[in-house]
């Protein structure tokens, strides 16, 4: 018999916020498909239950109900994840809300709540998660989900766009302070994505305008955003830190679209 010691290796663990639907749920599934264990966090308990019921992953997945803007709930959520899986390797700060109103019609409480969730949430979640990541001695990765609205202004998005622009700078602060500890922090800025909400609120005219402004001439999918997230958390992205990756079909790189140069359907 061999005298060599058998070292048990456990799968990497990701904690994904805002995971009851949409991009967050797609990110969780992408991690699972890549062999990770995953904790799905959301404030919506029924939504989480429905999402978990539709994923056949056994004990590789858990759900945690928490409000990311509440420090006590955040601490509980991270501790629950680490205790269940024995480690934490990646945090995806996806939870977010939006208020679509002109600046003069945006109430202070609406402004405040958007920043509480979209900016305070990632700050609190990251503060709680990093000490757990450091326990493994292997570092970890944080991916903040921003928005193209944090890169370019548009009407009706004063609170949302401002929160995402601030989140971009928070990502750089995290990269600067935690990079030396082996924690990489990056941000993904999705462009127009075919989420359930977009399908409900984007009229045919809005969709046509977006198509004209996107060089790839289409909306992105939740899975395309999720694939980028998993990449940034993987060893393949081991030297990427403090960056904003616009996953937007070229929307941010383009000024006025040129629909006459595109092929007609």
C-alpha positions in Angstrom: 0.0 0.0 0.0 1.1 3.5 -0.7 2.1 5.7 2.3 1.1 8.8 0.4 -1.5 11.0 2.0 -4.8 11.4 0.2 -5.8 15.1 0.2 -9.5 15.7 -0.2 -10.2 18.5 -2.6 -13.6 20.2 -2.4 -15.3 22.0 -5.2 -15.0 25.8 -5.4 -17.9 27.7 -3.8 -19.6 30.8 -5.2 -22.2 33.0 -3.5 -24.5 34.8 -6.0 -26.8 37.6 -4.9 -30.1 38.5 -6.6 -30.2 34.8 -7.7 -34.0 34.2 -7.7 -34.3 35.1 -11.3 -32.7 36.6 -14.4 -29.0 37.1 -14.6 -28.4 35.9 -11.1 -30.1 32.6 -11.7 -28.3 32.2 -15.0 -24.9 32.8 -13.2 -25.7 30.2 -10.5 -26.5 27.6 -13.2 -23.3 28.5 -15.1 -21.3 27.9 -11.9 -23.0 24.6 -11.3 -22.3 23.5 -14.9 -18.6 24.4 -14.4 -18.4 22.1 -11.3 -18.8 24.7 -8.5 -21.0 24.6 -5.5 -23.3 27.5 -5.2 -25.3 29.5 -2.7 -28.2 31.5 -4.2 -29.1 34.6 -2.2 -32.1 36.8 -2.6 -34.6 38.8 -0.6 -37.4 37.0 -2.4 -38.0 33.7 -0.5 -40.7 32.3 -2.8 -38.6 33.2 -5.8 -35.6 31.4 -4.4 -37.7 28.3 -3.6 -39.1 28.2 -7.1 -35.6 28.6 -8.6 -34.1 25.9 -6.4 -36.9 23.5 -7.2 -36.1 23.8 -10.9 -32.4 23.0 -10.5 -31.4 19.4 -10.0 -28.1 19.8 -8.2 -28.6 18.0 -4.9 -26.4 19.2 -2.1 -24.3 21.3 -4.4 -26.7 24.2 -4.0 -28.3 26.0 -1.1 -30.6 29.1 -0.8 -30.1 32.0 1.6 -32.7 34.7 2.2 -31.3 38.1 3.0 -31.5 41.8 2.2 -28.0 42.8 0.9 -28.4 46.3 2.4 -28.7 44.9 5.9 -25.3 44.3 7.6 -26.7 41.7 10.0 -28.4 39.7 7.3 -25.3 39.9 5.1 -23.1 38.6 7.9 -25.6 35.7 8.4 -25.7 34.9 4.7 -22.0 34.7 4.3 -21.5 32.7 7.5 -24.3 30.3 6.4 -22.6 29.7 3.1 -19.2 29.1 4.5 -20.4 26.8 7.2 -22.4 24.7 4.8 -19.7 24.3 2.1 -16.6 24.7 4.2 -15.2 27.5 2.1 -16.0 30.5 -0.1 -14.1 31.3 -3.3 -16.2 33.7 -5.3 -18.8 36.4 -4.7 -21.0 37.7 -7.4 -22.8 41.0 -6.4 -25.7 40.9 -8.8 -28.7 42.1 -6.6 -30.0 45.4 -7.9 -33.1 47.5 -8.3 -34.0 50.5 -10.5 -36.3 53.4 -10.5 -37.0 54.9 -14.0 -38.0 58.5 -13.5 -36.8 62.0 -14.5 -34.4 63.6 -12.0 -37.0 66.1 -10.8 -39.5 63.4 -10.2 -37.2 61.0 -8.3 -38.0 61.0 -4.6 -35.2 61.0 -2.1 -36.4 57.7 -0.6 -36.3 56.1 -4.1 -32.8 57.4 -4.7 -31.7 56.2 -1.3 -33.1 52.7 -1.7 -31.5 52.2 -5.1 -28.1 53.2 -3.6 -28.7 51.0 -0.6 -29.1 47.9 -2.7 -26.9 48.6 -5.7 -23.9 50.2 -3.9 -24.1 49.5 -0.1 -25.0 45.9 -0.9 -21.8 45.0 -2.8 -19.8 46.9 -0.2 -21.3 45.0 2.7 -21.3 41.6 0.9 -17.6 42.0 -0.1 -16.6 43.1 3.4 -18.2 40.0 4.9 -17.0 37.6 2.1 -13.3 38.4 1.9 -12.3 37.1 5.4 -13.9 33.8 4.5 -12.1 33.7 1.1 -8.8 34.3 2.9 -9.2 31.2 5.1 -8.5 28.9 2.3 -5.1 30.5 1.6 -6.0 30.5 -2.1 -7.5 33.9 -2.5 -10.8 34.4 -4.4 -12.7 36.5 -6.8 -15.4 39.1 -6.7 -17.5 40.1 -9.7 -19.7 43.1 -9.3 -22.6 43.3 -11.8 -22.7 46.9 -13.0 -24.5 48.2 -16.1 -23.8 50.0 -19.3 -25.8 52.8 -17.6 -22.7 53.3 -15.3 -20.6 54.0 -18.4 -22.9 56.2 -20.4 -25.7 58.4 -19.2 -29.3 58.2 -20.4 -32.6 59.7 -19.3 -34.7 58.3 -16.4 -31.8 56.5 -14.7 -30.3 59.1 -12.3 -30.3 56.8 -9.3 -29.6 53.5 -11.2 -26.9 54.9 -13.4 -25.2 56.8 -10.6 -25.2 53.7 -8.4 -23.6 51.6 -11.2 -20.9 54.3 -11.9 -20.0 54.3 -8.2 -19.9 50.5 -8.1 -17.3 50.7 -10.9 -15.1 52.7 -8.7 -15.7 50.5 -5.7 -14.5 47.6 -7.8 -11.2 49.5 -8.4 -10.9 50.2 -4.7 -11.4 46.5 -3.9 -8.8 45.5 -6.6 -6.2 48.0 -5.2 -6.6 46.9 -1.5 -7.3 43.2 -1.8 -5.2 42.3 -4.9 -2.2 41.7 -2.7 -4.2 39.3 -0.6 -5.0 37.2 -3.7 -8.6 38.6 -4.1 -9.3 39.7 -7.6 -12.2 42.2 -8.2 -13.8 43.0 -11.5 -17.0 44.4 -12.9 -19.2 43.3 -15.7 -21.3 46.0 -17.4 -24.1 44.3 -19.3 -25.8 46.1 -22.2 -29.4 45.4 -23.2 -30.1 41.8 -22.1 -33.3 39.8 -22.9 -34.4 39.3 -19.3 -38.0 38.7 -18.4 -38.3 42.4 -17.2 -36.9 43.7 -20.6 -39.4 41.5 -22.5 -42.2 43.1 -20.4 -41.2 46.8 -20.5 -39.3 47.2 -23.8 -41.8 48.1 -26.5 -41.1 47.2 -30.2 -39.9 50.8 -30.8 -37.4 50.6 -27.9 -36.1 47.2 -29.1 -35.7 48.6 -32.6 -33.7 51.6 -31.2 -31.4 49.3 -29.2 -30.9 47.0 -32.2 -29.8 50.0 -34.3 -27.3 51.1 -31.6 -25.7 47.7 -31.0 -23.2 46.5 -33.6 -24.2 42.9 -33.1 -27.8 44.0 -33.8 -29.4 42.0 -31.0 -29.9 41.9 -27.3 -27.6 39.8 -25.2 -28.8 36.7 -23.3 -28.6 36.0 -19.6 -26.3 33.0 -20.3 -23.8 35.2 -22.1 -23.5 37.4 -19.1 -23.2 34.4 -16.9 -20.4 32.9 -19.0 -18.4 36.1 -18.6 -18.9 36.0 -14.8 -17.6 32.4 -14.5 -14.7 33.2 -16.7 -13.6 36.2 -14.4 -13.9 33.9 -11.4 -11.8 31.2 -13.0 -8.0 30.6 -13.1 -8.2 31.6 -16.8 -8.6 35.1 -15.6 -5.9 34.9 -12.9 -4.2 38.2 -14.0 -7.3 40.2 -14.5 -8.0 42.6 -11.7 -9.8 46.0 -11.3 -11.3 45.9 -14.8 -14.7 46.7 -16.2 -15.8 44.3 -19.0 -18.8 45.6 -21.0 -20.7 42.6 -22.2 -22.9 44.6 -24.6 -22.5 43.6 -28.2 -20.4 46.7 -28.8 -23.0 49.1 -27.5 -20.6 51.2 -25.4 -18.0 51.4 -28.2 -20.3 52.8 -30.7 -21.7 56.3 -31.2 -24.5 56.5 -33.8 -25.5 53.2 -35.2 -25.4 52.6 -39.0 -28.4 50.4 -39.7 -28.0 50.9 -43.5 -24.8 48.9 -43.4 -26.4 45.9 -41.8 -28.0 43.1 -43.6 -31.8 43.2 -43.6 -33.6 40.1 -42.2 
